[in-house]
Amino acid sequence: MPAKAPDLTPGVSAWGGNIGAQIKLRRKALGVNATACAESAGISRVTLYRIESGVPSVTFGAYLAVLEVLDLELLIGTDLGKVKHDDRERHLVDALGAVFSDGGGRV
């Protein structure tokens, strides 16, 4: 049975949903189906669905496993304005300043 979700403010809850949406966007852009992604990450397809839906009770380790499978990084900081951009790079920045990037170019 899934753990009870923590009580979150609406802003933090939206941030979690944004992370999930970006993960799903990356998975689909790579043409990876949910079952293959989940199996590669060592999680169930239901857990992947919960991650992509922004469910806050999913373990951080599960999120990290999916990020690794999709070759994504999660950078968290308060001054991401210093992140450099060039023609090959584009960043998906959510409202709280998390930047997702892949290993070769940026997502």
Buried (B, 14 or more C-beta within 10 A) or exposed (E): EEEEEEEEEEEEBBBBBBBBBBBBBBBEEEEBEBEEBBBBBEBEBEBBBBBBEBBBEBEEEBBEBBBEBBEBEBEEEEEBEEBEEEEEEEBBBBEBBBBBBBEEEBB
